[in-house]
């Protein structure tokens, strides 16, 4: 039940990765840095704002970063002219098949408009403002549309916004782990391709890709499986549907508050969007520190739906911890939705994507009804200051923060 597909360009639709590698080799040499191609290749997929400090460090970035990026911009067209680039087989046919199924399609790249124009023209795909590729697209995102490049999520967030969709309705197709990381941070599932020639299936899965194919033609040949793996639910996870599930979780959190527990509520729905179990944390009542809302809900849903159905939707009023995120992966949950971001102990950014085929990297969509969740925690804190849990809730609400030595300090703006 997808609504949108976001496509990377370099290494995904066209075989241009090595052109970028060689342009960077020449740019580094021009500024006195002898950096071998083998050191640059593992960084391809990042924009220059992230590639330079990754290779040279922050001092060299501050000194030469802008000049290096300007040199790459000047050198890249020459490298493309020398080496050539081609579109992979099946690119336009894949987009046509996606459009025929009613899906919106966006191109999202960290490349500048100048690099994009050179690449598309040389690959026989037209130009950024028109041609065989652009005429098929509903949206195009490039370096000019974002502040930070991959693996930051800006490119994917911009594509989702331009398509006018919820992140949970979209899938990203890319050839690098940086595509997967950026998409994961944006709440979008990633499917990988290995045609870029730099990263194999294992690296892409480790980055967060849900499954991996060879190239666009392979995706086209197995399109039914591709779309099902990207979104196995039978309900379309629009913004309204996601918010509706979260409001159910907020009602459970209200019940937790009334029962003397921190206001964390959770619901688990099946692939049709039907809520099959709901629970709040029972840490105080049970004196069990593992009785988090998600874990209690998983225990209640067991036996009602298969926990390996791969289409479950979990909504929690607080970002899940490491334990709960791991449990969701083991249960092959398709989508995690949360309201309020947790402090450093949250799990969605700290748990490594699973490599076992029995598990699944969920799409993780945050900041859904966050203000409503925050108000519940503020109410709890007003009634429970001085209790053992209060320090955590204060940290959660940003009233205190922990420094490197573990001491607590109240930020000036909240004092």
N, C-alpha and C positions, 0 to 999 in steps of 0.2 A: 504493500500500500504506500508506495513512494509517490511523491509529487515532483521532485527535482533531482537532477544529476549534475554534479559539479565536476568538470574535467580539468585536470592539470594539462599542461602543454608539453614542455620539454621532457623527453623520455617516455611520455605517455601517449601522445598523438604523433609526435615527430621525433626522429632520431638525432636530436640536436645536443645531447648531453656532452659529447666529446668536443663539440665546438666551444661550449662554455669552458670546459677544462683547459683547452689550449689558449683561449683568450685570457684566462686568468694566469696561466704560465707566463705568457708574454707580458702581461701587465705587471706582474710581480718583478720580472726581470728588468723591465723598464725603470723600476724604482729601486733597483739594487737588491732585490730579494730573490735568491735562487731556490725556488720552491718546486719540487718535482711534481709531475702530474699525478703520481700515485698518492701524494699527500692531499691534493686538491679534490680528487674524485669522491672520497667519502663525505665531502662537504657539499657536493652538488645537490641542489634541491633547496638549499637555503638562498635567501637573497644576499646581495653583497654586504648589507649592513650587519648580517650575522656571520657570513663566511670569513670576512677579513679578521675580526677579532678571534674567531675560532682557530685560525691558522697562525696568526702573528701575535695575538694577545692584545690587551687593552691599550698599552702604550703605543704600539705601532699603529693601532687603529686610530688613536687620537692624532698621531703625527701624519699618517699617510692614507688613512682610510678613504677620504673623499677623493683624493687624487687617484688612488688605485681604481676606484669605481668609475671615475671619468675615463681612465685609460681603457678599462674593459669595454666601456661603451663605444669608444673609438675603434678598438681593435676587433670587436666581435663581427662586424660586417665583413671585414677582410678574411677572417677565418672561415666564415660561412661561404664566401665566394670561392675560397681555395678547396674546402673539404666537401661542400654541398650538404644539404639535408633533404630528407624525404619524409613524407607522411607514411606511417605504418599502414599496412593493408587493413581495410575494413573501417577506417575512421569515419568517413562520411556515411557509410552504410549503417554503422552502429548508431550514429546520431539520428538518422532517418528512422531507425527501428524504435528508438526511445521516443521520438516525437510521435510516431504512429500510435504509441501506447498512451498518449496524452501527457507525457512527462515534459516538464520544462528543463532546458539544458543551459548551463553556464560554463564558460571557460574562465578559469581562475589561475593566474600566473603571477610570479614575483618579478617577471621581466618588465623592463621599461617598454613604452609604446614603440620606441625605435627598434629595440631588439625583436619585439613581437612582429613588427612589420617586415623586417628582414627575414625572419624565420618563416612566416606564412608565405611570403612571396616565393622564396626559394623552394619551399615544399610543395608549391602548386596549389595552395589553399586560399589564394586571394590576398586580401588586405584586412587590417583591423576594422575598417569602416565598410567593408563589403566584399563579397566573393563567396566561393563554395562553402567555406566554414562559417564565416560571420553571418551569412544569410540564414543559417540554420539555428543560430544561437538566440536564446532569449535574453542573455546578459553576458557581459564581458567585464572581467576585473583584472587590472594590472597594477604595477607598482605605483602608479599615480593615484590610485584609489585608497591606499592604505598608509599607515604610519610605520609599521614594522612588517618585515617579510617572514615567511615560514622559517622556523617552526612556530612562530607566533601565530595566533589564530586569525589575524586581521583579514587575510585574503579570503578565507572561507566565510567568515562572518559577513564580509561585504557581499559575497556571492549570494548567500542566503537572503540577505536584505534586498538585493536587487531582484531576486526571484520572487520576493514577496511571500516567503514561506516560513514555516517553523523549522528549526534545525532538525527536529525529529522526523520531518518529512523528506529529508535530503540524504544523498550518499555522495561521497567524494571518490573519484578514481585517480590514483596517482602511482608513481613508480619509486618514490623514496620514503623512508621512514619519517621524513620531515613533513610530507603531505599528511601522513597518518597522525602525527602528533598535533599538527595544526588543526586538522579536522576534529580530533578527539577533544581538544580544548574548546572547539566551537560547538560541540554537541552533535557532530555529524559522524556517521559510520564511514569507514574507509574500506574500499576494495583495492587491492594492489595489482600491478602488472610488472613483469620483470623485463619487458622489452627495452627499458632504458639502459640495460647492460651493466649497471653498477651494483645494484642491490638485489640479492636473491630472495627467495620466498621466506627463508628463516629470518632475515633482517627485517623484512616488511611486516611479518607477523609480530616480531618483537617490538616494532614501532607502534603496533596497534591495529594493523589491517586485519579485517575479519576473515577474508579469504584472498587468494592470489591466483591470477590467471597469467597467460603468456603475454598477450597483446590485445589490441582492440578486436581483431578478428576472432580471437578465442572468446572474448566477452560476448561478441555477437552470436557465435555458434551456440553458446550456453546461456543465452539471455534470460530464459525462464529461471534457471538456477541462480543466476547473478542477482536478479531482482528479489527473489525469495530470500536469499542469504542476507541481502542488504536490509530487508524489511519483512520479516516473517509474520508480522501481525496482520490481522484481518480488518483492523480499524485504522483509519488514516489519522496519524498523530498530529493533527492540526494544533495551532495554538489554543483554540477553544477546548479541544479534547484534553490536552495536557493540563490546562488550567482547571478543568472540571475535576480531574483526578486529584490534583493538588488540594482543591477545596474539600474533598472528602478526607484527605489526610489531615487537613487543618481542623476539621470537626473532631477527628480522633485525638488530636493534640489538645483541644479544648477539654476533652474528657480526661486526659492525663493530668492537666492542670487542676481539675476538680478533684482528682484522686491523690493529690499530693506528690505528683511526679513532674519532672521537667517536661515542658510541652513539646514532646517529639512524637508525632503520629506518622503511621505508615499504612499504605494500602498496597496490595498486589492484585493486579488485574490480569485476566487471560488475554489471548490474542484478539478477542472480540471487543475488548475494552470493559468487560464485565468484571466488577470487583469481586474477588473470590475470598479474600481475607483482609482483615484490618486489625491493627493493634497499636498500643502505645508502649513506651518503655516501662518496665516494671522493676527498675533497679532498686528503688527504695522499698517497695513492698516485698520483694523476694530476697533482698540483700545479696543479689547476684549481679556483679558488675558486667556480665556479658548479656544481661537481659535488655538489650537495646531493642528499639521498636522494630527494626528490620528483622532481627533474629526471631523475635516473638511472632512476627507475622509469617515468616517462613515456616515456623513450626505449625502454625494454624492452617496454612495452605497445603501442607503435605498431605497427600491422600485425596485432595480435592481436584488438583490438576497435576500432571506430570511435571516434576521439577527440572526435567531436561527437555521441555517442550520447545525451548529456544524462542518463544514469543511472549514471554511474560513482561509485564510493565510494572515497575516498582516506583511509587511516589512517596517521598519522605519530606517532612517539613524542615529537616536539617540535613546538610550534606553528609552522606554516610562515612563512617570511619573505615579504617583499614580492614577490620574484621568483617564489617557488613558489606563493603565493596567486594572483598574476596568471596564472601558467601554468594553474592549476586553473580559473580563470574562462574563459580562452581555450578550454580543452578542454571547457567546459560541464559540469564535474563537478557532480553533484547534491549530494554531501555530503562535507565535510571533517571528519574526526574526529582530534583530537590529544590527547596525554596531558599533557605538561608545558607550562605557559605559558612563553613566551619573554620575554626582556627587551624593552626599548623598540624593538628592531629587528624585532620580530615584524610580520607583514604582515596578519593577519586583521582587525585594527582600524584599519589605516592605509590600506588599498587602497580606493579608491572603488568602489562597486558599478558594474558595467558597464552601459552604456546601449545597446550594440549588441545587436540581436536574435540575433546569432550566438553571443554569450557568455551566461553565466548566473551569477546570484548564488548560490553554494552555501549550503546550510545549514552552519553551522560549530559543531560540538559539541566542547567542550573538557573537560579534567579527567577523562579516561577512563583509568584505571590510572595516574594521575599519580605515585603513590608508587613504583610499580615502575620507571617511567622515571627518576625522581629518583635511585633507588638505583644505577642503571647509570651515571649521570653522576658520582655520588660515587665510585664505583669507578674511573672513568676519571681523575678529578682526583687521587685518591690516588697514581696511578702516573705522572702527567704534570705535576705542579706545576713551574712555571718555564718551561713551553713557551709559544709564542705563543698557542695556543688556550686556555690555562689562564685568562687574564683573562676571556675571554668566559664560560667555564664557571662561574667564580666568580660573575660577575654573574648568570648564569642561576640559580644555586642560592641567590642572595640573600646571598652572603658578602661581596660588595662592591657598591657602587652608584656611579653617576656623578652629579656635581653639574652645575650649569649651565655650568661652565667646563671640563667634560670630565675633571676630576681624579677619582681613585678614592678612595673612603672606605669603610672597613669599619664597618658598622652596629654600634652598641653591643651589641645583643642577640646578635650573632654573634661578638663579639670573644672 
